[in-house]
């Protein structure tokens, strides 16, 4: 994606995210009337934002990764400041 296009997507997305969902549709329709691909991109980004949830950045990314990969249940999440020891298996 070209930088100019990304700027356009980012600007419209940011404004749309500040609105209630009831206002978004009319706003996006007006902003994307001449560019259906822009509307499609924005719809995908807005849908992804809804799937992530509002608590995404409230805890470290590693905690989210551990929860979503199941490693939290197995106790493989390292404490802050811990350095893992890597062992290599040789054939």
PyMOL Python script that loads the backbone (N, CA, C, O; Angstrom):
from pymol import cmd

cmd.read_pdbstr("""\
ATOM      1  N   UNK A   1       0.846  -1.169   0.000  1.00  0.00           N
ATOM      2  CA  UNK A   1       0.000   0.000   0.000  1.00  0.00           C
ATOM      3  C   UNK A   1       0.898   1.241   0.000  1.00  0.00           C
ATOM      4  O   UNK A   1       1.850   1.343   0.775  1.00  0.00           O
ATOM      5  N   UNK A   2       0.578   2.149  -0.863  1.00  0.00           N
ATOM      6  CA  UNK A   2       1.347   3.388  -0.955  1.00  0.00           C
ATOM      7  C   UNK A   2       1.106   4.246   0.288  1.00  0.00           C
ATOM      8  O   UNK A   2       0.028   4.197   0.880  1.00  0.00           O
ATOM      9  N   UNK A   3       2.107   5.030   0.680  1.00  0.00           N
ATOM     10  CA  UNK A   3       1.963   5.867   1.876  1.00  0.00           C
ATOM     11  C   UNK A   3       0.760   6.807   1.824  1.00  0.00           C
ATOM     12  O   UNK A   3       0.113   7.047   2.844  1.00  0.00           O
ATOM     13  N   UNK A   4       0.462   7.336   0.646  1.00  0.00           N
ATOM     14  CA  UNK A   4      -0.678   8.247   0.526  1.00  0.00           C
ATOM     15  C   UNK A   4      -1.989   7.520   0.792  1.00  0.00           C
ATOM     16  O   UNK A   4      -2.898   8.046   1.435  1.00  0.00           O
ATOM     17  N   UNK A   5      -2.059   6.295   0.278  1.00  0.00           N
ATOM     18  CA  UNK A   5      -3.276   5.494   0.490  1.00  0.00           C
ATOM     19  C   UNK A   5      -3.411   5.144   1.970  1.00  0.00           C
ATOM     20  O   UNK A   5      -4.499   5.248   2.536  1.00  0.00           O
ATOM     21  N   UNK A   6      -2.310   4.730   2.597  1.00  0.00           N
ATOM     22  CA  UNK A   6      -2.357   4.377   4.012  1.00  0.00           C
ATOM     23  C   UNK A   6      -2.788   5.579   4.843  1.00  0.00           C
ATOM     24  O   UNK A   6      -3.563   5.430   5.787  1.00  0.00           O
ATOM     25  N   UNK A   7      -2.301   6.757   4.508  1.00  0.00           N
ATOM     26  CA  UNK A   7      -2.692   7.971   5.231  1.00  0.00           C
ATOM     27  C   UNK A   7      -4.195   8.195   5.118  1.00  0.00           C
ATOM     28  O   UNK A   7      -4.850   8.538   6.102  1.00  0.00           O
ATOM     29  N   UNK A   8      -4.737   8.001   3.927  1.00  0.00           N
ATOM     30  CA  UNK A   8      -6.174   8.164   3.710  1.00  0.00           C
ATOM     31  C   UNK A   8      -6.959   7.139   4.537  1.00  0.00           C
ATOM     32  O   UNK A   8      -7.929   7.487   5.210  1.00  0.00           O
ATOM     33  N   UNK A   9      -6.534   5.892   4.478  1.00  0.00           N
ATOM     34  CA  UNK A   9      -7.207   4.840   5.251  1.00  0.00           C
ATOM     35  C   UNK A   9      -7.131   5.161   6.730  1.00  0.00           C
ATOM     36  O   UNK A   9      -8.133   5.074   7.439  1.00  0.00           O
ATOM     37  N   UNK A  10      -5.952   5.530   7.197  1.00  0.00           N
ATOM     38  CA  UNK A  10      -5.759   5.813   8.620  1.00  0.00           C
ATOM     39  C   UNK A  10      -6.620   6.976   9.094  1.00  0.00           C
ATOM     40  O   UNK A  10      -7.217   6.916  10.169  1.00  0.00           O
ATOM     41  N   UNK A  11      -6.683   8.029   8.293  1.00  0.00           N
ATOM     42  CA  UNK A  11      -7.463   9.206   8.688  1.00  0.00           C
ATOM     43  C   UNK A  11      -8.954   8.885   8.795  1.00  0.00           C
ATOM     44  O   UNK A  11      -9.606   9.245   9.775  1.00  0.00           O
ATOM     45  N   UNK A  12      -9.479   8.213   7.786  1.00  0.00           N
ATOM     46  CA  UNK A  12     -10.908   7.883   7.797  1.00  0.00           C
ATOM     47  C   UNK A  12     -11.198   6.863   8.900  1.00  0.00           C
ATOM     48  O   UNK A  12     -12.207   6.968   9.597  1.00  0.00           O
ATOM     49  N   UNK A  13     -10.315   5.881   9.054  1.00  0.00           N
ATOM     50  CA  UNK A  13     -10.504   4.869  10.102  1.00  0.00           C
ATOM     51  C   UNK A  13     -10.517   5.504  11.481  1.00  0.00           C
ATOM     52  O   UNK A  13     -11.380   5.196  12.303  1.00  0.00           O
ATOM     53  N   UNK A  14      -9.569   6.384  11.737  1.00  0.00           N
ATOM     54  CA  UNK A  14      -9.497   7.037  13.047  1.00  0.00           C
ATOM     55  C   UNK A  14     -10.790   7.800  13.345  1.00  0.00           C
ATOM     56  O   UNK A  14     -11.330   7.720  14.448  1.00  0.00           O
ATOM     57  N   UNK A  15     -11.268   8.528  12.359  1.00  0.00           N
ATOM     58  CA  UNK A  15     -12.497   9.292  12.566  1.00  0.00           C
ATOM     59  C   UNK A  15     -13.689   8.358  12.779  1.00  0.00           C
ATOM     60  O   UNK A  15     -14.529   8.606  13.644  1.00  0.00           O
ATOM     61  N   UNK A  16     -13.760   7.295  11.997  1.00  0.00           N
ATOM     62  CA  UNK A  16     -14.868   6.344  12.121  1.00  0.00           C
ATOM     63  C   UNK A  16     -14.865   5.658  13.485  1.00  0.00           C
ATOM     64  O   UNK A  16     -15.925   5.395  14.053  1.00  0.00           O
ATOM     65  N   UNK A  17     -13.683   5.372  14.006  1.00  0.00           N
ATOM     66  CA  UNK A  17     -13.595   4.693  15.305  1.00  0.00           C
ATOM     67  C   UNK A  17     -14.047   5.585  16.448  1.00  0.00           C
ATOM     68  O   UNK A  17     -14.385   5.083  17.520  1.00  0.00           O
ATOM     69  N   UNK A  18     -14.060   6.886  16.248  1.00  0.00           N
ATOM     70  CA  UNK A  18     -14.502   7.814  17.280  1.00  0.00           C
ATOM     71  C   UNK A  18     -16.030   7.925  17.334  1.00  0.00           C
ATOM     72  O   UNK A  18     -16.579   8.513  18.265  1.00  0.00           O
ATOM     73  N   UNK A  19     -16.711   7.362  16.338  1.00  0.00           N
ATOM     74  CA  UNK A  19     -18.171   7.497  16.229  1.00  0.00           C
ATOM     75  C   UNK A  19     -18.885   6.280  16.801  1.00  0.00           C
ATOM     76  O   UNK A  19     -18.312   5.198  16.931  1.00  0.00           O
ATOM     77  N   UNK A  20     -20.138   6.487  17.135  1.00  0.00           N
ATOM     78  CA  UNK A  20     -20.999   5.368  17.478  1.00  0.00           C
ATOM     79  C   UNK A  20     -21.239   4.557  16.211  1.00  0.00           C
ATOM     80  O   UNK A  20     -21.208   5.094  15.104  1.00  0.00           O
ATOM     81  N   UNK A  21     -21.476   3.269  16.381  1.00  0.00           N
ATOM     82  CA  UNK A  21     -21.698   2.418  15.210  1.00  0.00           C
ATOM     83  C   UNK A  21     -22.881   2.894  14.372  1.00  0.00           C
ATOM     84  O   UNK A  21     -22.897   2.700  13.157  1.00  0.00           O
ATOM     85  N   UNK A  22     -23.853   3.504  15.002  1.00  0.00           N
ATOM     86  CA  UNK A  22     -25.032   3.985  14.273  1.00  0.00           C
ATOM     87  C   UNK A  22     -24.682   5.120  13.312  1.00  0.00           C
ATOM     88  O   UNK A  22     -25.369   5.314  12.309  1.00  0.00           O
ATOM     89  N   UNK A  23     -23.622   5.870  13.608  1.00  0.00           N
ATOM     90  CA  UNK A  23     -23.194   6.978  12.755  1.00  0.00           C
ATOM     91  C   UNK A  23     -22.169   6.547  11.705  1.00  0.00           C
ATOM     92  O   UNK A  23     -22.016   7.204  10.675  1.00  0.00           O
ATOM     93  N   UNK A  24     -21.476   5.455  11.968  1.00  0.00           N
ATOM     94  CA  UNK A  24     -20.381   5.028  11.093  1.00  0.00           C
ATOM     95  C   UNK A  24     -20.807   4.751   9.659  1.00  0.00           C
ATOM     96  O   UNK A  24     -20.135   5.167   8.715  1.00  0.00           O
ATOM     97  N   UNK A  25     -21.898   4.065   9.501  1.00  0.00           N
ATOM     98  CA  UNK A  25     -22.307   3.649   8.159  1.00  0.00           C
ATOM     99  C   UNK A  25     -22.499   4.846   7.231  1.00  0.00           C
ATOM    100  O   UNK A  25     -21.995   4.848   6.108  1.00  0.00           O
ATOM    101  N   UNK A  26     -23.216   5.847   7.688  1.00  0.00           N
ATOM    102  CA  UNK A  26     -23.447   7.043   6.867  1.00  0.00           C
ATOM    103  C   UNK A  26     -22.129   7.780   6.609  1.00  0.00           C
ATOM    104  O   UNK A  26     -21.900   8.278   5.507  1.00  0.00           O
ATOM    105  N   UNK A  27     -21.274   7.848   7.617  1.00  0.00           N
ATOM    106  CA  UNK A  27     -19.981   8.506   7.462  1.00  0.00           C
ATOM    107  C   UNK A  27     -19.134   7.782   6.412  1.00  0.00           C
ATOM    108  O   UNK A  27     -18.582   8.409   5.508  1.00  0.00           O
ATOM    109  N   UNK A  28     -19.039   6.465   6.541  1.00  0.00           N
ATOM    110  CA  UNK A  28     -18.239   5.695   5.581  1.00  0.00           C
ATOM    111  C   UNK A  28     -18.818   5.776   4.180  1.00  0.00           C
ATOM    112  O   UNK A  28     -18.079   5.826   3.196  1.00  0.00           O
ATOM    113  N   UNK A  29     -20.135   5.789   4.092  1.00  0.00           N
ATOM    114  CA  UNK A  29     -20.777   5.912   2.774  1.00  0.00           C
ATOM    115  C   UNK A  29     -20.384   7.225   2.117  1.00  0.00           C
ATOM    116  O   UNK A  29     -20.099   7.261   0.920  1.00  0.00           O
ATOM    117  N   UNK A  30     -20.365   8.304   2.893  1.00  0.00           N
ATOM    118  CA  UNK A  30     -20.012   9.605   2.331  1.00  0.00           C
ATOM    119  C   UNK A  30     -18.521   9.691   1.991  1.00  0.00           C
ATOM    120  O   UNK A  30     -18.152  10.295   0.983  1.00  0.00           O
ATOM    121  N   UNK A  31     -17.676   9.103   2.808  1.00  0.00           N
ATOM    122  CA  UNK A  31     -16.231   9.173   2.592  1.00  0.00           C
ATOM    123  C   UNK A  31     -15.741   8.248   1.473  1.00  0.00           C
ATOM    124  O   UNK A  31     -14.708   8.500   0.853  1.00  0.00           O
ATOM    125  N   UNK A  32     -16.486   7.191   1.228  1.00  0.00           N
ATOM    126  CA  UNK A  32     -16.028   6.157   0.296  1.00  0.00           C
ATOM    127  C   UNK A  32     -16.904   6.033  -0.944  1.00  0.00           C
ATOM    128  O   UNK A  32     -16.792   5.050  -1.678  1.00  0.00           O
ATOM    129  N   UNK A  33     -17.761   6.996  -1.188  1.00  0.00           N
ATOM    130  CA  UNK A  33     -18.709   6.909  -2.306  1.00  0.00           C
ATOM    131  C   UNK A  33     -18.014   6.655  -3.633  1.00  0.00           C
ATOM    132  O   UNK A  33     -18.511   5.880  -4.451  1.00  0.00           O
ATOM    133  N   UNK A  34     -16.887   7.287  -3.859  1.00  0.00           N
ATOM    134  CA  UNK A  34     -16.192   7.145  -5.144  1.00  0.00           C
ATOM    135  C   UNK A  34     -15.117   6.058  -5.107  1.00  0.00           C
ATOM    136  O   UNK A  34     -14.425   5.845  -6.102  1.00  0.00           O
ATOM    137  N   UNK A  35     -14.969   5.373  -3.980  1.00  0.00           N
ATOM    138  CA  UNK A  35     -13.878   4.407  -3.839  1.00  0.00           C
ATOM    139  C   UNK A  35     -14.334   3.172  -3.052  1.00  0.00           C
ATOM    140  O   UNK A  35     -14.084   3.079  -1.850  1.00  0.00           O
ATOM    141  N   UNK A  36     -15.005   2.221  -3.727  1.00  0.00           N
ATOM    142  CA  UNK A  36     -15.492   1.024  -3.037  1.00  0.00           C
ATOM    143  C   UNK A  36     -14.375   0.204  -2.381  1.00  0.00           C
ATOM    144  O   UNK A  36     -14.614  -0.458  -1.371  1.00  0.00           O
ATOM    145  N   UNK A  37     -13.166   0.239  -2.938  1.00  0.00           N
ATOM    146  CA  UNK A  37     -12.077  -0.533  -2.329  1.00  0.00           C
ATOM    147  C   UNK A  37     -11.666   0.071  -0.982  1.00  0.00           C
ATOM    148  O   UNK A  37     -11.259  -0.653  -0.073  1.00  0.00           O
ATOM    149  N   UNK A  38     -11.773   1.387  -0.856  1.00  0.00           N
ATOM    150  CA  UNK A  38     -11.505   2.041   0.426  1.00  0.00           C
ATOM    151  C   UNK A  38     -12.519   1.570   1.460  1.00  0.00           C
ATOM    152  O   UNK A  38     -12.157   1.274   2.599  1.00  0.00           O
ATOM    153  N   UNK A  39     -13.768   1.501   1.073  1.00  0.00           N
ATOM    154  CA  UNK A  39     -14.824   1.040   1.992  1.00  0.00           C
ATOM    155  C   UNK A  39     -14.559  -0.397   2.427  1.00  0.00           C
ATOM    156  O   UNK A  39     -14.732  -0.733   3.599  1.00  0.00           O
ATOM    157  N   UNK A  40     -14.141  -1.240   1.494  1.00  0.00           N
ATOM    158  CA  UNK A  40     -13.853  -2.635   1.828  1.00  0.00           C
ATOM    159  C   UNK A  40     -12.690  -2.724   2.823  1.00  0.00           C
ATOM    160  O   UNK A  40     -12.756  -3.486   3.788  1.00  0.00           O
ATOM    161  N   UNK A  41     -11.641  -1.957   2.593  1.00  0.00           N
ATOM    162  CA  UNK A  41     -10.500  -1.949   3.514  1.00  0.00           C
ATOM    163  C   UNK A  41     -10.915  -1.486   4.905  1.00  0.00           C
ATOM    164  O   UNK A  41     -10.530  -2.085   5.910  1.00  0.00           O
ATOM    165  N   UNK A  42     -11.700  -0.420   4.953  1.00  0.00           N
ATOM    166  CA  UNK A  42     -12.146   0.110   6.240  1.00  0.00           C
ATOM    167  C   UNK A  42     -13.056  -0.874   6.965  1.00  0.00           C
ATOM    168  O   UNK A  42     -12.956  -1.031   8.182  1.00  0.00           O
ATOM    169  N   UNK A  43     -13.935  -1.533   6.231  1.00  0.00           N
ATOM    170  CA  UNK A  43     -14.812  -2.535   6.845  1.00  0.00           C
ATOM    171  C   UNK A  43     -13.990  -3.657   7.479  1.00  0.00           C
ATOM    172  O   UNK A  43     -14.300  -4.109   8.581  1.00  0.00           O
ATOM    173  N   UNK A  44     -12.940  -4.109   6.782  1.00  0.00           N
ATOM    174  CA  UNK A  44     -12.084  -5.169   7.322  1.00  0.00           C
ATOM    175  C   UNK A  44     -11.367  -4.707   8.589  1.00  0.00           C
ATOM    176  O   UNK A  44     -11.305  -5.441   9.575  1.00  0.00           O
ATOM    177  N   UNK A  45     -10.833  -3.502   8.558  1.00  0.00           N
ATOM    178  CA  UNK A  45     -10.126  -2.980   9.720  1.00  0.00           C
ATOM    179  C   UNK A  45     -11.060  -2.774  10.909  1.00  0.00           C
ATOM    180  O   UNK A  45     -10.696  -3.073  12.046  1.00  0.00           O
ATOM    181  N   UNK A  46     -12.245  -2.273  10.653  1.00  0.00           N
ATOM    182  CA  UNK A  46     -13.211  -2.064  11.733  1.00  0.00           C
ATOM    183  C   UNK A  46     -13.679  -3.397  12.309  1.00  0.00           C
ATOM    184  O   UNK A  46     -13.887  -3.515  13.517  1.00  0.00           O
ATOM    185  N   UNK A  47     -13.843  -4.394  11.455  1.00  0.00           N
ATOM    186  CA  UNK A  47     -14.236  -5.718  11.944  1.00  0.00           C
ATOM    187  C   UNK A  47     -13.120  -6.313  12.803  1.00  0.00           C
ATOM    188  O   UNK A  47     -13.391  -6.910  13.845  1.00  0.00           O
ATOM    189  N   UNK A  48     -11.879  -6.155  12.376  1.00  0.00           N
ATOM    190  CA  UNK A  48     -10.749  -6.665  13.149  1.00  0.00           C
ATOM    191  C   UNK A  48     -10.641  -5.956  14.488  1.00  0.00           C
ATOM    192  O   UNK A  48     -10.335  -6.582  15.503  1.00  0.00           O
ATOM    193  N   UNK A  49     -10.891  -4.655  14.496  1.00  0.00           N
ATOM    194  CA  UNK A  49     -10.847  -3.891  15.744  1.00  0.00           C
ATOM    195  C   UNK A  49     -11.872  -4.428  16.719  1.00  0.00           C
ATOM    196  O   UNK A  49     -11.600  -4.509  17.917  1.00  0.00           O
ATOM    197  N   UNK A  50     -13.037  -4.796  16.235  1.00  0.00           N
ATOM    198  CA  UNK A  50     -14.077  -5.350  17.094  1.00  0.00           C
ATOM    199  C   UNK A  50     -13.716  -6.722  17.641  1.00  0.00           C
ATOM    200  O   UNK A  50     -14.097  -7.063  18.760  1.00  0.00           O
ATOM    201  N   UNK A  51     -12.981  -7.515  16.858  1.00  0.00           N
ATOM    202  CA  UNK A  51     -12.581  -8.849  17.284  1.00  0.00           C
ATOM    203  C   UNK A  51     -11.483  -8.805  18.330  1.00  0.00           C
ATOM    204  O   UNK A  51     -11.431  -9.663  19.212  1.00  0.00           O
ATOM    205  N   UNK A  52     -10.602  -7.810  18.243  1.00  0.00           N
ATOM    206  CA  UNK A  52      -9.486  -7.702  19.179  1.00  0.00           C
ATOM    207  C   UNK A  52      -9.986  -7.419  20.585  1.00  0.00           C
ATOM    208  O   UNK A  52      -9.475  -7.979  21.555  1.00  0.00           O
ATOM    209  N   UNK A  53     -10.972  -6.562  20.694  1.00  0.00           N
ATOM    210  CA  UNK A  53     -11.497  -6.224  22.009  1.00  0.00           C
ATOM    211  C   UNK A  53     -10.778  -5.033  22.602  1.00  0.00           C
ATOM    212  O   UNK A  53      -9.694  -4.655  22.159  1.00  0.00           O
ATOM    213  N   UNK A  54     -11.381  -4.463  23.582  1.00  0.00           N
ATOM    214  CA  UNK A  54     -10.850  -3.230  24.156  1.00  0.00           C
ATOM    215  C   UNK A  54      -9.716  -3.469  25.137  1.00  0.00           C
ATOM    216  O   UNK A  54      -9.029  -2.516  25.504  1.00  0.00           O
ATOM    217  N   UNK A  55      -9.490  -4.693  25.574  1.00  0.00           N
ATOM    218  CA  UNK A  55      -8.445  -4.944  26.566  1.00  0.00           C
ATOM    219  C   UNK A  55      -7.126  -5.357  25.932  1.00  0.00           C
ATOM    220  O   UNK A  55      -6.209  -5.761  26.647  1.00  0.00           O
ATOM    221  N   UNK A  56      -7.004  -5.270  24.625  1.00  0.00           N
ATOM    222  CA  UNK A  56      -5.825  -5.759  23.925  1.00  0.00           C
ATOM    223  C   UNK A  56      -4.520  -5.181  24.462  1.00  0.00           C
ATOM    224  O   UNK A  56      -3.569  -5.931  24.680  1.00  0.00           O
ATOM    225  N   UNK A  57      -4.448  -3.881  24.679  1.00  0.00           N
ATOM    226  CA  UNK A  57      -3.199  -3.264  25.108  1.00  0.00           C
ATOM    227  C   UNK A  57      -3.118  -3.036  26.611  1.00  0.00           C
ATOM    228  O   UNK A  57      -2.236  -2.311  27.071  1.00  0.00           O
ATOM    229  N   UNK A  58      -4.003  -3.627  27.376  1.00  0.00           N
ATOM    230  CA  UNK A  58      -3.987  -3.426  28.817  1.00  0.00           C
ATOM    231  C   UNK A  58      -2.981  -4.327  29.520  1.00  0.00           C
ATOM    232  O   UNK A  58      -2.677  -4.098  30.691  1.00  0.00           O
ATOM    233  N   UNK A  59      -2.465  -5.329  28.855  1.00  0.00           N
ATOM    234  CA  UNK A  59      -1.439  -6.182  29.430  1.00  0.00           C
ATOM    235  C   UNK A  59      -0.391  -6.468  28.355  1.00  0.00           C
ATOM    236  O   UNK A  59      -0.655  -6.264  27.170  1.00  0.00           O
ATOM    237  N   UNK A  60       0.781  -6.933  28.747  1.00  0.00           N
ATOM    238  CA  UNK A  60       1.856  -7.156  27.785  1.00  0.00           C
ATOM    239  C   UNK A  60       1.460  -8.137  26.674  1.00  0.00           C
ATOM    240  O   UNK A  60       0.656  -9.047  26.878  1.00  0.00           O
ATOM    241  N   UNK A  61       2.041  -7.925  25.517  1.00  0.00           N
ATOM    242  CA  UNK A  61       1.727  -8.761  24.360  1.00  0.00           C
ATOM    243  C   UNK A  61       2.030 -10.232  24.620  1.00  0.00           C
ATOM    244  O   UNK A  61       1.314 -11.104  24.128  1.00  0.00           O
ATOM    245  N   UNK A  62       3.078 -10.520  25.383  1.00  0.00           N
ATOM    246  CA  UNK A  62       3.414 -11.914  25.655  1.00  0.00           C
ATOM    247  C   UNK A  62       2.326 -12.621  26.450  1.00  0.00           C
ATOM    248  O   UNK A  62       2.110 -13.820  26.276  1.00  0.00           O
ATOM    249  N   UNK A  63       1.647 -11.893  27.311  1.00  0.00           N
ATOM    250  CA  UNK A  63       0.549 -12.497  28.065  1.00  0.00           C
ATOM    251  C   UNK A  63      -0.568 -12.896  27.113  1.00  0.00           C
ATOM    252  O   UNK A  63      -1.119 -13.991  27.220  1.00  0.00           O
ATOM    253  N   UNK A  64      -0.905 -11.998  26.174  1.00  0.00           N
ATOM    254  CA  UNK A  64      -1.940 -12.321  25.184  1.00  0.00           C
ATOM    255  C   UNK A  64      -1.514 -13.499  24.328  1.00  0.00           C
ATOM    256  O   UNK A  64      -2.326 -14.377  24.036  1.00  0.00           O
ATOM    257  N   UNK A  65      -0.259 -13.530  23.924  1.00  0.00           N
ATOM    258  CA  UNK A  65       0.230 -14.624  23.096  1.00  0.00           C
ATOM    259  C   UNK A  65       0.140 -15.942  23.852  1.00  0.00           C
ATOM    260  O   UNK A  65      -0.255 -16.962  23.287  1.00  0.00           O
ATOM    261  N   UNK A  66       0.503 -15.918  25.121  1.00  0.00           N
ATOM    262  CA  UNK A  66       0.460 -17.138  25.918  1.00  0.00           C
ATOM    263  C   UNK A  66      -0.964 -17.645  26.077  1.00  0.00           C
ATOM    264  O   UNK A  66      -1.220 -18.846  25.993  1.00  0.00           O
ATOM    265  N   UNK A  67      -1.880 -16.727  26.306  1.00  0.00           N
ATOM    266  CA  UNK A  67      -3.278 -17.118  26.478  1.00  0.00           C
ATOM    267  C   UNK A  67      -3.833 -17.716  25.186  1.00  0.00           C
ATOM    268  O   UNK A  67      -4.544 -18.721  25.213  1.00  0.00           O
ATOM    269  N   UNK A  68      -3.501 -17.090  24.055  1.00  0.00           N
ATOM    270  CA  UNK A  68      -4.060 -17.540  22.790  1.00  0.00           C
ATOM    271  C   UNK A  68      -3.361 -18.769  22.215  1.00  0.00           C
ATOM    272  O   UNK A  68      -3.919 -19.440  21.347  1.00  0.00           O
ATOM    273  N   UNK A  69      -2.158 -19.072  22.680  1.00  0.00           N
ATOM    274  CA  UNK A  69      -1.471 -20.263  22.189  1.00  0.00           C
ATOM    275  C   UNK A  69      -1.578 -21.426  23.166  1.00  0.00           C
ATOM    276  O   UNK A  69      -1.162 -22.544  22.863  1.00  0.00           O
ATOM    277  N   UNK A  70      -2.137 -21.152  24.339  1.00  0.00           N
ATOM    278  CA  UNK A  70      -2.291 -22.210  25.322  1.00  0.00           C
ATOM    279  C   UNK A  70      -1.069 -22.397  26.202  1.00  0.00           C
ATOM    280  O   UNK A  70      -1.093 -23.245  27.094  1.00  0.00           O
ATOM    281  N   UNK A  71       0.000 -21.638  25.986  1.00  0.00           N
ATOM    282  CA  UNK A  71       1.202 -21.844  26.783  1.00  0.00           C
ATOM    283  C   UNK A  71       1.047 -21.335  28.213  1.00  0.00           C
ATOM    284  O   UNK A  71       1.830 -21.715  29.084  1.00  0.00           O
ATOM    285  N   UNK A  72       0.059 -20.485  28.473  1.00  0.00           N
ATOM    286  CA  UNK A  72      -0.157 -20.006  29.838  1.00  0.00           C
ATOM    287  C   UNK A  72      -0.576 -21.158  30.743  1.00  0.00           C
ATOM    288  O   UNK A  72      -0.192 -21.204  31.912  1.00  0.00           O
ATOM    289  N   UNK A  73      -1.351 -22.075  30.213  1.00  0.00           N
ATOM    290  CA  UNK A  73      -1.821 -23.210  30.995  1.00  0.00           C
ATOM    291  C   UNK A  73      -0.686 -24.181  31.314  1.00  0.00           C
ATOM    292  O   UNK A  73      -0.754 -24.907  32.306  1.00  0.00           O
ATOM    293  N   UNK A  74       0.351 -24.202  30.486  1.00  0.00           N
ATOM    294  CA  UNK A  74       1.457 -25.125  30.709  1.00  0.00           C
ATOM    295  C   UNK A  74       2.585 -24.501  31.503  1.00  0.00           C
ATOM    296  O   UNK A  74       3.580 -25.165  31.792  1.00  0.00           O
ATOM    297  N   UNK A  75       2.444 -23.220  31.863  1.00  0.00           N
ATOM    298  CA  UNK A  75       3.435 -22.559  32.688  1.00  0.00           C
ATOM    299  C   UNK A  75       4.693 -22.152  31.949  1.00  0.00           C
ATOM    300  O   UNK A  75       5.745 -22.016  32.574  1.00  0.00           O
ATOM    301  N   UNK A  76       4.626 -21.953  30.652  1.00  0.00           N
ATOM    302  CA  UNK A  76       5.824 -21.622  29.895  1.00  0.00           C
ATOM    303  C   UNK A  76       6.053 -20.128  29.735  1.00  0.00           C
ATOM    304  O   UNK A  76       6.975 -19.728  29.024  1.00  0.00           O
ATOM    305  N   UNK A  77       5.254 -19.304  30.367  1.00  0.00           N
ATOM    306  CA  UNK A  77       5.456 -17.857  30.292  1.00  0.00           C
ATOM    307  C   UNK A  77       6.522 -17.483  31.303  1.00  0.00           C
ATOM    308  O   UNK A  77       6.420 -17.825  32.481  1.00  0.00           O
ATOM    309  N   UNK A  78       7.545 -16.780  30.839  1.00  0.00           N
ATOM    310  CA  UNK A  78       8.648 -16.395  31.713  1.00  0.00           C
ATOM    311  C   UNK A  78       8.301 -15.127  32.486  1.00  0.00           C
ATOM    312  O   UNK A  78       7.579 -14.259  31.995  1.00  0.00           O
ATOM    313  N   UNK A  79       8.821 -15.041  33.685  1.00  0.00           N
ATOM    314  CA  UNK A  79       8.625 -13.833  34.490  1.00  0.00           C
ATOM    315  C   UNK A  79       9.416 -12.697  33.875  1.00  0.00           C
ATOM    316  O   UNK A  79      10.396 -12.924  33.165  1.00  0.00           O
ATOM    317  N   UNK A  80       8.989 -11.472  34.149  1.00  0.00           N
ATOM    318  CA  UNK A  80       9.672 -10.298  33.623  1.00  0.00           C
ATOM    319  C   UNK A  80      11.139 -10.322  34.013  1.00  0.00           C
ATOM    320  O   UNK A  80      11.477 -10.579  35.168  1.00  0.00           O
ATOM    321  N   UNK A  81      12.002 -10.057  33.058  1.00  0.00           N
ATOM    322  CA  UNK A  81      13.437 -10.020  33.317  1.00  0.00           C
ATOM    323  C   UNK A  81      14.133 -11.364  33.189  1.00  0.00           C
ATOM    324  O   UNK A  81      15.363 -11.423  33.219  1.00  0.00           O
ATOM    325  N   UNK A  82      13.383 -12.434  33.049  1.00  0.00           N
ATOM    326  CA  UNK A  82      13.973 -13.764  32.910  1.00  0.00           C
ATOM    327  C   UNK A  82      14.497 -13.942  31.494  1.00  0.00           C
ATOM    328  O   UNK A  82      13.852 -13.546  30.524  1.00  0.00           O
ATOM    329  N   UNK A  83      15.668 -14.539  31.393  1.00  0.00           N
ATOM    330  CA  UNK A  83      16.239 -14.843  30.083  1.00  0.00           C
ATOM    331  C   UNK A  83      16.140 -16.352  29.843  1.00  0.00           C
ATOM    332  O   UNK A  83      16.607 -17.143  30.663  1.00  0.00           O
ATOM    333  N   UNK A  84      15.543 -16.742  28.739  1.00  0.00           N
ATOM    334  CA  UNK A  84      15.427 -18.169  28.487  1.00  0.00           C
ATOM    335  C   UNK A  84      16.786 -18.785  28.130  1.00  0.00           C
ATOM    336  O   UNK A  84      17.646 -18.128  27.544  1.00  0.00           O
ATOM    337  N   UNK A  85      16.953 -20.019  28.485  1.00  0.00           N
ATOM    338  CA  UNK A  85      18.143 -20.759  28.110  1.00  0.00           C
ATOM    339  C   UNK A  85      17.751 -21.617  26.928  1.00  0.00           C
ATOM    340  O   UNK A  85      16.873 -22.475  27.026  1.00  0.00           O
ATOM    341  N   UNK A  86      18.406 -21.378  25.823  1.00  0.00           N
ATOM    342  CA  UNK A  86      18.089 -22.122  24.623  1.00  0.00           C
ATOM    343  C   UNK A  86      18.988 -23.331  24.522  1.00  0.00           C
ATOM    344  O   UNK A  86      20.204 -23.232  24.682  1.00  0.00           O
ATOM    345  N   UNK A  87      18.394 -24.450  24.261  1.00  0.00           N
ATOM    346  CA  UNK A  87      19.178 -25.666  24.051  1.00  0.00           C
ATOM    347  C   UNK A  87      18.920 -26.143  22.641  1.00  0.00           C
ATOM    348  O   UNK A  87      17.796 -26.090  22.143  1.00  0.00           O
ATOM    349  N   UNK A  88      19.944 -26.595  22.027  1.00  0.00           N
ATOM    350  CA  UNK A  88      19.833 -27.034  20.637  1.00  0.00           C
ATOM    351  C   UNK A  88      20.002 -28.548  20.580  1.00  0.00           C
ATOM    352  O   UNK A  88      20.895 -29.120  21.205  1.00  0.00           O
ATOM    353  N   UNK A  89      19.151 -29.151  19.839  1.00  0.00           N
ATOM    354  CA  UNK A  89      19.260 -30.589  19.612  1.00  0.00           C
ATOM    355  C   UNK A  89      20.059 -30.808  18.346  1.00  0.00           C
ATOM    356  O   UNK A  89      19.768 -30.223  17.303  1.00  0.00           O
ATOM    357  N   UNK A  90      21.044 -31.636  18.443  1.00  0.00           N
ATOM    358  CA  UNK A  90      21.842 -31.959  17.254  1.00  0.00           C
ATOM    359  C   UNK A  90      21.516 -33.364  16.817  1.00  0.00           C
ATOM    360  O   UNK A  90      21.323 -34.260  17.639  1.00  0.00           O
ATOM    361  N   UNK A  91      21.457 -33.546  15.524  1.00  0.00           N
ATOM    362  CA  UNK A  91      21.125 -34.898  15.023  1.00  0.00           C
ATOM    363  C   UNK A  91      22.215 -35.898  15.303  1.00  0.00           C
ATOM    364  O   UNK A  91      22.085 -37.069  14.946  1.00  0.00           O
TER     365      UNK A  91
END
""", "prot")
cmd.dss("prot")
cmd.show_as("cartoon", "prot")
cmd.util.cbc("prot")
cmd.orient("prot")
